[in-house]
Amino acid sequence: MGSHYATPAVLQFLVARGISPASLAERHCRGDYGELDAEDIAANDRAIMCGGRILSAYLIQGRRVYCITEAVTDDGLRTATTLLFASEY
């Protein structure tokens, strides 16, 4: 899923709560998309097959944290996965 990134705000939030950012990225990579509805899960399934963007959303102590893997590049790679707050999207 490419390089992994987290915004400073999400990183501070997670670390302060003893949550490893890597654990959320691992859930995302395993297909545990968190709190998504059936339509968004189906969109992720299509994205995996077609090279689109993959989204997960995890509700942590009242805050929604997104994990987004970018679409496949012309080189056939997914270059980045980023953790960020919904408000930072």
Secondary structure, 3 states (H helix, E strand, C coil): CCEEEECHHHHHHHHHCCCCHHHHHHHHHCCCCECCCHHHHHHHHHHHHHCCCEEEEEEECCEEEEEEECCCCCCCCCCEEEEEEHHHC
